[in-house]
Amino acid sequence: EYLAQIDGLYARQEWLAGKYSVLDPYALVFYSWGVKRELGVQQLKSYTAAKDRMMQRPAVRAIIEKEGVKL
């Protein structure tokens, strides 16, 4: 239910605070936990689009790859 709420927030705007902020990397952590726990988070269209935007940021991509996080 909480993941669906985050999806709804991303459906209204590109970033949770209206612009990129610390909230978005935290949301990415919850997304990765949803993937790990097989909660179907990949089916949340807006949340997944936000994950994809985050992965376009070189610093985010570097740490995700370094840590071996599955998204």
OpenMM code with the backbone's topology and positions (N, CA, C; nanometers):
from openmm import Vec3, app, unit

residues = "GLU TYR LEU ALA GLN ILE ASP GLY LEU TYR ALA ARG GLN GLU TRP LEU ALA GLY LYS TYR SER VAL LEU ASP PRO TYR ALA LEU VAL PHE TYR SER TRP GLY VAL LYS ARG GLU LEU GLY VAL GLN GLN LEU LYS SER TYR THR ALA ALA LYS ASP ARG MET MET GLN ARG PRO ALA VAL ARG ALA ILE ILE GLU LYS GLU GLY VAL LYS LEU".split()
positions = [
    Vec3(0.0825, -0.1200, 0.0000),
    Vec3(0.0000, 0.0000, 0.0000),
    Vec3(0.0863, 0.1255, 0.0000),
    Vec3(0.1945, 0.1251, 0.0783),
    Vec3(0.2811, 0.2428, 0.0837),
    Vec3(0.3538, 0.2642, -0.0491),
    Vec3(0.3933, 0.1559, -0.1123),
    Vec3(0.4585, 0.1679, -0.2422),
    Vec3(0.3620, 0.2276, -0.3447),
    Vec3(0.2371, 0.1907, -0.3378),
    Vec3(0.1358, 0.2465, -0.4278),
    Vec3(0.1157, 0.3956, -0.4002),
    Vec3(0.1275, 0.4366, -0.2745),
    Vec3(0.1176, 0.5791, -0.2416),
    Vec3(0.2333, 0.6571, -0.3030),
    Vec3(0.3532, 0.6004, -0.2963),
    Vec3(0.4692, 0.6654, -0.3585),
    Vec3(0.4480, 0.6740, -0.5094),
    Vec3(0.3954, 0.5674, -0.5686),
    Vec3(0.3646, 0.5683, -0.7112),
    Vec3(0.2685, 0.6826, -0.7444),
    Vec3(0.1691, 0.7019, -0.6611),
    Vec3(0.0731, 0.8104, -0.6824),
    Vec3(0.1381, 0.9473, -0.6739),
    Vec3(0.2316, 0.9642, -0.5827),
    Vec3(0.3037, 1.0920, -0.5725),
    Vec3(0.3861, 1.1183, -0.6976),
    Vec3(0.4539, 1.0139, -0.7466),
    Vec3(0.5319, 1.0296, -0.8688),
    Vec3(0.4432, 1.0487, -0.9914),
    Vec3(0.3199, 1.0048, -0.9865),
    Vec3(0.2278, 1.0249, -1.0987),
    Vec3(0.1938, 1.1727, -1.1154),
    Vec3(0.2024, 1.2474, -1.0058),
    Vec3(0.1678, 1.3900, -1.0092),
    Vec3(0.2853, 1.4807, -1.0415),
    Vec3(0.4074, 1.4331, -1.0174),
    Vec3(0.5242, 1.5173, -1.0435),
    Vec3(0.6479, 1.4306, -1.0625),
    Vec3(0.7465, 1.4878, -1.1285),
    Vec3(0.8673, 1.4128, -1.1635),
    Vec3(0.9486, 1.3722, -1.0405),
    Vec3(0.9564, 1.4594, -0.9421),
    Vec3(1.0318, 1.4345, -0.8182),
    Vec3(0.9393, 1.4554, -0.6991),
    Vec3(0.9646, 1.3883, -0.5899),
    Vec3(0.8729, 1.3913, -0.4748),
    Vec3(0.8555, 1.5311, -0.4162),
    Vec3(0.9616, 1.6106, -0.4135),
    Vec3(0.9537, 1.7458, -0.3562),
    Vec3(0.9344, 1.8519, -0.4642),
    Vec3(0.9010, 1.8093, -0.5852),
    Vec3(0.8848, 1.9037, -0.6942),
    Vec3(1.0140, 1.9258, -0.7715),
    Vec3(1.1247, 1.8986, -0.7091),
    Vec3(1.2559, 1.8988, -0.7730),
    Vec3(1.3377, 1.7898, -0.7047),
    Vec3(1.4449, 1.7470, -0.7691),
    Vec3(1.5263, 1.6399, -0.7127),
    Vec3(1.5723, 1.6775, -0.5723),
    Vec3(1.5534, 1.5849, -0.4785),
    Vec3(1.5934, 1.6094, -0.3395),
    Vec3(1.6324, 1.4769, -0.2754),
    Vec3(1.6686, 1.4819, -0.1509),
    Vec3(1.7068, 1.3620, -0.0762),
    Vec3(1.5913, 1.2614, -0.0678),
    Vec3(1.4701, 1.3062, -0.0857),
    Vec3(1.3552, 1.2152, -0.0813),
    Vec3(1.3608, 1.1096, -0.1914),
    Vec3(1.4110, 1.1488, -0.3066),
    Vec3(1.4107, 1.0569, -0.4203),
    Vec3(1.5073, 0.9398, -0.4025),
    Vec3(1.6314, 0.9608, -0.3559),
    Vec3(1.7156, 0.8446, -0.3271),
    Vec3(1.6569, 0.7546, -0.2185),
    Vec3(1.5921, 0.8140, -0.1184),
    Vec3(1.5270, 0.7304, -0.0169),
    Vec3(1.4152, 0.6472, -0.0787),
    Vec3(1.3391, 0.7065, -0.1692),
    Vec3(1.2336, 0.6313, -0.2377),
    Vec3(1.2937, 0.5189, -0.3213),
    Vec3(1.4122, 0.5424, -0.3768),
    Vec3(1.4796, 0.4386, -0.4547),
    Vec3(1.5176, 0.3199, -0.3658),
    Vec3(1.5551, 0.3467, -0.2423),
    Vec3(1.5853, 0.2387, -0.1475),
    Vec3(1.4608, 0.1532, -0.1259),
    Vec3(1.3465, 0.2173, -0.1040),
    Vec3(1.2227, 0.1418, -0.0848),
    Vec3(1.1870, 0.0630, -0.2101),
    Vec3(1.2126, 0.1213, -0.3268),
    Vec3(1.1880, 0.0506, -0.4522),
    Vec3(1.2723, -0.0770, -0.4568),
    Vec3(1.4009, -0.0643, -0.4236),
    Vec3(1.4891, -0.1817, -0.4271),
    Vec3(1.4444, -0.2879, -0.3270),
    Vec3(1.3960, -0.2457, -0.2115),
    Vec3(1.3447, -0.3420, -0.1139),
    Vec3(1.2218, -0.4131, -0.1695),
    Vec3(1.1369, -0.3374, -0.2414),
    Vec3(1.0194, -0.3976, -0.3034),
    Vec3(1.0573, -0.5021, -0.4068),
    Vec3(1.1625, -0.4735, -0.4837),
    Vec3(1.2118, -0.5713, -0.5812),
    Vec3(1.2617, -0.6953, -0.5075),
    Vec3(1.3436, -0.6728, -0.4056),
    Vec3(1.4025, -0.7845, -0.3313),
    Vec3(1.2952, -0.8724, -0.2662),
    Vec3(1.1913, -0.8101, -0.2152),
    Vec3(1.0843, -0.8849, -0.1472),
    Vec3(0.9766, -0.9343, -0.2437),
    Vec3(0.9981, -0.9110, -0.3735),
    Vec3(0.9053, -0.9544, -0.4778),
    Vec3(0.7638, -0.9010, -0.4552),
    Vec3(0.7549, -0.7699, -0.4331),
    Vec3(0.6264, -0.7058, -0.4063),
    Vec3(0.5606, -0.6490, -0.5325),
    Vec3(0.6181, -0.6771, -0.6485),
    Vec3(0.5589, -0.6305, -0.7736),
    Vec3(0.5759, -0.4822, -0.7982),
    Vec3(0.6753, -0.4232, -0.7378),
    Vec3(0.6963, -0.2791, -0.7511),
    Vec3(0.7226, -0.2390, -0.8963),
    Vec3(0.7754, -0.3309, -0.9774),
    Vec3(0.8013, -0.3003, -1.1181),
    Vec3(0.6730, -0.2718, -1.1949),
    Vec3(0.5597, -0.3126, -1.1422),
    Vec3(0.4305, -0.2884, -1.2067),
    Vec3(0.3760, -0.1487, -1.1771),
    Vec3(0.4404, -0.0771, -1.0859),
    Vec3(0.3986, 0.0594, -1.0531),
    Vec3(0.4628, 0.1534, -1.1545),
    Vec3(0.3834, 0.1972, -1.2501),
    Vec3(0.4325, 0.2701, -1.3675),
    Vec3(0.5095, 0.3975, -1.3321),
    Vec3(0.4534, 0.4827, -1.2505),
    Vec3(0.5169, 0.6110, -1.2196),
    Vec3(0.6391, 0.5945, -1.1315),
    Vec3(0.6324, 0.5039, -1.0373),
    Vec3(0.7452, 0.4762, -0.9481),
    Vec3(0.8614, 0.4180, -1.0295),
    Vec3(0.8309, 0.3282, -1.1214),
    Vec3(0.9339, 0.2695, -1.2059),
    Vec3(0.9959, 0.3753, -1.2972),
    Vec3(0.9153, 0.4661, -1.3481),
    Vec3(0.9682, 0.5761, -1.4301),
    Vec3(1.0618, 0.6637, -1.3471),
    Vec3(1.0271, 0.6868, -1.2209),
    Vec3(1.1142, 0.7645, -1.1319),
    Vec3(1.2447, 0.6896, -1.1080),
    Vec3(1.2370, 0.5595, -1.0900),
    Vec3(1.3580, 0.4774, -1.0752),
    Vec3(1.4452, 0.4915, -1.1982),
    Vec3(1.3849, 0.4893, -1.3145),
    Vec3(1.4603, 0.5036, -1.4388),
    Vec3(1.5264, 0.6410, -1.4483),
    Vec3(1.4560, 0.7454, -1.4054),
    Vec3(1.5159, 0.8805, -1.4029),
    Vec3(1.6344, 0.8851, -1.3078),
    Vec3(1.6178, 0.8219, -1.1928),
    Vec3(1.7274, 0.8191, -1.0951),
    Vec3(1.8494, 0.7488, -1.1535),
    Vec3(1.8271, 0.6408, -1.2263),
    Vec3(1.9373, 0.5640, -1.2819),
    Vec3(2.0103, 0.6384, -1.3936),
    Vec3(1.9537, 0.7463, -1.4434),
    Vec3(2.0218, 0.8298, -1.5418),
    Vec3(2.1232, 0.9229, -1.4761),
    Vec3(2.1172, 0.9349, -1.3451),
    Vec3(2.2118, 1.0201, -1.2726),
    Vec3(2.3392, 0.9393, -1.2481),
    Vec3(2.4531, 0.9880, -1.2966),
    Vec3(2.5781, 0.9106, -1.2845),
    Vec3(2.6120, 0.8697, -1.1412),
    Vec3(2.5929, 0.9567, -1.0445),
    Vec3(2.6269, 0.9224, -0.9055),
    Vec3(2.5379, 0.8105, -0.8532),
    Vec3(2.4107, 0.8148, -0.8869),
    Vec3(2.3176, 0.7103, -0.8433),
    Vec3(2.3546, 0.5777, -0.9091),
    Vec3(2.3746, 0.5814, -1.0397),
    Vec3(2.4093, 0.4594, -1.1121),
    Vec3(2.5383, 0.3979, -1.0570),
    Vec3(2.6370, 0.4818, -1.0262),
    Vec3(2.7650, 0.4317, -0.9750),
    Vec3(2.7476, 0.3584, -0.8425),
    Vec3(2.6703, 0.4148, -0.7510),
    Vec3(2.6553, 0.3509, -0.6193),
    Vec3(2.5692, 0.2254, -0.6290),
    Vec3(2.4673, 0.2282, -0.7144),
    Vec3(2.3829, 0.1092, -0.7328),
    Vec3(2.4679, -0.0058, -0.7875),
    Vec3(2.5516, 0.0258, -0.8861),
    Vec3(2.6391, -0.0772, -0.9424),
    Vec3(2.7421, -0.1244, -0.8409),
    Vec3(2.8028, -0.0304, -0.7669),
    Vec3(2.9042, -0.0658, -0.6682),
    Vec3(2.8478, -0.1573, -0.5594),
    Vec3(2.7256, -0.1270, -0.5150),
    Vec3(2.6619, -0.2037, -0.4080),
    Vec3(2.5945, -0.3309, -0.4602),
    Vec3(2.5819, -0.3433, -0.5913),
    Vec3(2.5186, -0.4628, -0.6478),
    Vec3(2.3693, -0.4708, -0.6226),
    Vec3(2.3049, -0.3549, -0.6138),
    Vec3(2.1605, -0.3506, -0.5880),
    Vec3(2.0857, -0.3924, -0.7141),
    Vec3(1.9873, -0.4779, -0.6970),
    Vec3(1.9049, -0.5227, -0.8088),
    Vec3(1.7813, -0.4337, -0.8189),
    Vec3(1.7640, -0.3779, -0.9380),
    Vec3(1.6468, -0.2957, -0.9624),
    Vec3(1.5754, -0.3486, -1.0847),
] * unit.nanometer
topology = app.Topology()
chain = topology.addChain("A")
for resn in residues:
    res = topology.addResidue(resn, chain)
    for name in ("N", "CA", "C"):
        topology.addAtom(name, app.Element.getBySymbol(name[0]), res)
